[in-house]
Amino acid sequence: MDDVDRQLLALLQEDASRSYAALGQAVGLSAGATHERVRKLRERGVIRRTTVDVDPAAIGRGVLAFVMVESTRWVGDSGERFAAVPEIQEAHVIAGSASVLLKVRTATTQQLQDVLRRVYAIEGVSGTQATVVLETFFERPVTP
């Protein structure tokens, strides 16, 4: 990966709807050469998907919580069980006193409580510690 690839990734992270012509103009390449570079980045798995950044509060998911999940046994192979809970945006196996870290978005704290009940139903889960976010200063994509 060279500097042009990094520039393309940064531009696509800002606005993935840009045309290949506009991207190419920004990095000094033709539209065709830009398309080819982006295609290769996809093939190599550098670009995993193209998506839309939605404001969670605008769609009724204004409560954000990070949940530390404690367990009585290894739950690192329970990813599908966590993924079955649609309010869980991310699930990470972690080192430390907890086993899994979850990022959860709901409309209300009552719905967050319901999510915690469903998490407790996952075999091996023995406890949770939820931290509700009051304000997000920023979220940023991975820097290429």
Secondary structure, 3 states (H helix, E strand, C coil): CCHHHHHHHHHHHHCCCCCHHHHHHHHCCCHHHHHHHHHHHHHCCCCCCCCCCCCHHHHCCCEEEEEEEEECCCCCCCHHHHHCCCCEEEEEECCCCCCEEEEEEECCHHHHHHHHHHHHCCCCEEEEEEEECCCCCCCCCCCC
